[in-house]
Amino acid sequence: MIRFNSYDYGGLFGTGSGSMFGSSFYSNLSQLSSIRSGAYSKALKAYYAKNKEDQVSARNTVADRNRFTDTFTAGSDLARVSRESSELVASAGKLSDSGKESLFYSREKYDPEEALKAVKEFAGSYNEALDSLKGTSDRTVRNAGESMTRMTGIMTGSLANIGIGVGADGRLSVNEEDFKNADFDRVKTLLGSGGSYARIIGSSAQRLHSASEQQSRYLSNCTGLYGRYGSRRGYYGYSGINFNAWF
């Protein structure tokens, strides 16, 4: 086995006194002998083969790094969707809870100020979840989010009757006075009953959370030791370049 490193190549093909074409070439009988024996031809082929491999490896490394960056960015976006949708599930549940301690358990125990606080929290969580969807291009996650926004569009008129507005961008806003003055039964029907808008949005947010978690796990499983595209990220580089000096 003959080993040539970059310095060997430089000596054979570079310029100066170490070059095959330098002033000492014809005086070096061992080098002349190597040409006659075919070693020079082998070294020449290995030299250019190594350069070609290095170029291909460099291109592959850049492409793999770009894919890894894209995957990391997508994972970050999905993480935000997961987090915001989880918070929306919680705030929707606070409104739609039907237990004895719920906000809308009875007219006698109803506290408009506490209900307003919960509704504003719900609207804020909804808007954050909506904003998080803009950061991801994942079709599965966006489909889960669209069911939530469709329901809001359907309920726009009814929500306006209790002081909850839906903007052109789909975001929710709360008119405090209109909400506190709204009829209790109407508010309970829209927010505190089993089939209420809040309950439906909570279910949609749960599906959105599940979809984002599932896609996040998929991306995580595809960026391990060998990467999403099977490229080994180890001591020997992306294409075994450390062995290229041997032939």
C-alpha positions in Angstrom: 0.0 0.0 0.0 1.3 3.4 -1.0 0.3 6.4 1.1 0.3 9.9 -0.4 -0.7 12.9 1.6 -1.2 16.5 0.5 2.5 17.2 1.0 3.4 14.3 -1.2 1.2 15.6 -3.9 2.6 19.1 -3.5 6.1 17.7 -4.0 5.1 15.8 -7.1 2.9 18.4 -8.8 3.6 21.7 -7.2 6.2 24.3 -8.1 9.7 25.0 -6.8 12.5 22.7 -5.9 10.1 19.9 -4.8 8.2 19.8 -8.0 8.5 17.0 -10.5 9.2 19.7 -13.1 11.7 21.6 -10.9 15.4 22.0 -11.6 16.3 18.9 -9.6 13.9 16.6 -11.5 16.4 15.0 -14.0 19.0 14.7 -11.4 16.8 12.6 -9.2 17.1 9.1 -10.5 14.6 7.7 -8.0 11.9 10.0 -9.3 12.7 9.1 -12.9 12.5 5.5 -11.9 9.1 6.1 -10.3 7.8 7.5 -13.6 9.0 4.5 -15.5 7.5 2.1 -13.0 4.1 3.8 -13.2 4.0 5.2 -9.7 3.8 8.7 -11.1 0.7 7.9 -13.1 -0.9 6.3 -10.0 -0.1 9.4 -7.9 -1.4 11.7 -10.6 -4.7 9.9 -10.8 -5.0 9.8 -7.0 -4.2 13.5 -6.7 -7.0 14.6 -9.1 -9.4 12.0 -7.7 -8.8 13.4 -4.2 -9.5 16.9 -5.4 -12.7 15.8 -7.1 -13.8 14.0 -3.9 -13.1 17.0 -1.8 -15.2 19.2 -4.0 -18.1 16.8 -4.0 -17.8 16.4 -0.2 -17.8 20.2 0.3 -21.0 20.5 -1.8 -22.7 17.7 0.1 -21.7 19.2 3.4 -23.2 22.5 2.5 -26.4 20.9 1.2 -26.7 18.7 4.3 -26.1 21.7 6.6 -28.8 23.7 4.8 -31.3 20.8 5.2 -30.4 20.4 8.9 -31.0 24.2 9.4 -34.3 24.0 7.6 -35.3 21.1 9.8 -34.2 22.8 13.0 -36.2 25.9 12.0 -39.3 23.9 11.2 -39.0 22.1 14.6 -38.8 25.5 16.4 -41.9 26.7 14.6 -43.8 23.5 15.5 -42.7 23.9 19.1 -44.3 27.3 19.3 -47.6 25.9 17.8 -47.5 23.1 20.4 -47.0 25.6 23.2 -49.6 28.1 22.2 -52.2 25.5 21.3 -51.7 23.9 24.7 -52.3 27.2 26.4 -55.5 27.7 24.3 -56.8 24.3 25.5 -56.3 25.4 29.1 -58.0 28.8 28.7 -60.9 27.3 26.7 -61.4 24.7 29.4 -61.6 27.3 32.0 -64.6 28.8 30.2 -66.4 25.6 29.3 -65.9 23.8 32.6 -69.4 22.7 33.8 -68.5 21.9 37.4 -69.9 23.6 40.5 -67.0 26.0 40.6 -67.4 27.0 36.9 -67.8 30.6 35.8 -71.3 30.0 34.5 -72.7 27.4 36.9 -75.6 29.6 37.9 -76.9 33.2 37.4 -76.8 33.8 41.1 -73.0 33.0 41.3 -72.1 34.6 38.0 -69.3 37.2 38.3 -69.0 39.3 35.1 -65.6 40.6 36.1 -64.2 37.1 36.6 -65.8 35.9 33.4 -64.3 38.9 31.6 -60.9 38.1 32.8 -61.2 34.5 31.6 -62.6 35.6 28.2 -59.7 38.0 27.7 -57.2 35.3 28.6 -59.0 33.0 26.1 -58.9 35.6 23.3 -55.2 36.2 24.0 -54.4 32.5 23.8 -56.5 32.2 20.6 -54.6 35.0 19.0 -51.2 33.6 20.0 -52.1 30.2 18.6 -53.3 31.9 15.4 -50.0 33.8 15.1 -48.0 30.6 15.6 -49.7 29.0 12.6 -48.2 31.6 10.4 -44.7 30.4 11.2 -45.2 26.9 10.0 -45.7 25.5 6.5 -46.5 22.0 7.7 -49.7 21.0 6.0 -50.9 18.6 8.6 -50.6 21.3 11.4 -52.2 24.0 9.3 -55.1 21.8 8.4 -55.7 21.3 12.1 -55.6 25.0 12.7 -58.0 25.8 9.9 -60.9 23.9 11.5 -60.5 26.3 14.5 -60.5 29.4 12.3 -63.5 28.1 10.3 -65.6 27.7 13.5 -64.7 31.3 14.5 -65.8 32.6 11.2 -69.1 30.8 11.5 -69.7 32.2 15.0 -68.7 35.8 14.2 -72.2 37.2 14.5 -73.1 35.3 17.7 -69.8 36.3 19.3 -70.4 40.0 18.5 -73.7 39.8 20.6 -71.6 39.2 23.7 -68.9 41.7 23.0 -66.3 39.4 21.3 -65.2 40.7 17.9 -63.5 38.9 15.1 -61.2 41.0 13.0 -60.4 40.8 9.3 -57.2 38.9 10.2 -59.2 36.4 12.3 -58.0 37.7 15.6 -60.3 38.0 18.6 -60.9 41.2 20.6 -63.1 41.8 23.6 -65.2 44.9 24.3 -65.3 44.9 28.1 -68.5 46.9 28.6 -70.5 45.0 25.9 -69.4 41.7 27.5 -70.2 42.6 31.1 -73.7 43.9 29.9 -74.4 40.8 27.8 -77.2 38.5 28.9 -76.0 35.7 31.1 -77.8 32.9 29.3 -76.4 34.0 26.0 -72.9 34.2 27.4 -73.3 30.7 29.0 -74.6 29.2 25.7 -71.7 30.5 23.7 -68.9 30.0 26.2 -70.0 27.8 29.1 -72.1 24.9 27.8 -71.2 21.5 26.6 -71.6 22.4 22.9 -70.3 26.0 23.3 -67.9 27.8 21.0 -65.3 27.7 23.7 -65.6 23.9 24.0 -65.3 23.4 20.2 -62.3 25.7 20.1 -60.7 23.8 23.0 -61.2 20.5 21.0 -59.7 22.1 17.9 -56.8 23.4 19.9 -56.2 19.9 21.3 -56.1 18.4 17.8 -53.7 21.2 16.7 -51.5 20.4 19.7 -51.4 16.7 18.9 -50.6 17.4 15.2 -47.7 19.7 16.1 -46.3 17.3 18.6 -46.5 14.4 16.1 -44.7 16.4 13.4 -42.1 17.6 15.9 -41.4 14.0 16.9 -41.1 13.1 13.2 -38.5 15.8 12.6 -36.6 14.9 15.8 -36.4 11.2 14.8 -35.0 12.3 11.4 -32.1 14.4 12.8 -30.2 11.9 14.9 -26.8 10.4 14.4 -27.2 9.9 10.7 -29.3 13.0 10.0 -32.6 13.2 8.2 -31.0 12.3 4.9 -28.6 9.5 6.2 -25.5 11.6 6.3 -23.1 10.5 9.0 -22.0 13.3 11.3 -19.0 11.8 13.0 -15.2 12.0 13.4 -14.6 11.0 9.8 -16.7 13.7 8.3 -19.7 13.5 6.0 -18.0 11.4 3.3 -15.1 9.7 5.0 -12.7 12.4 3.7 -10.1 11.6 6.3 -9.4 8.3 4.4 -8.9 10.0 1.0 -5.1 10.1 1.4 -5.0 6.3 1.2 -5.3 4.2 -2.0 
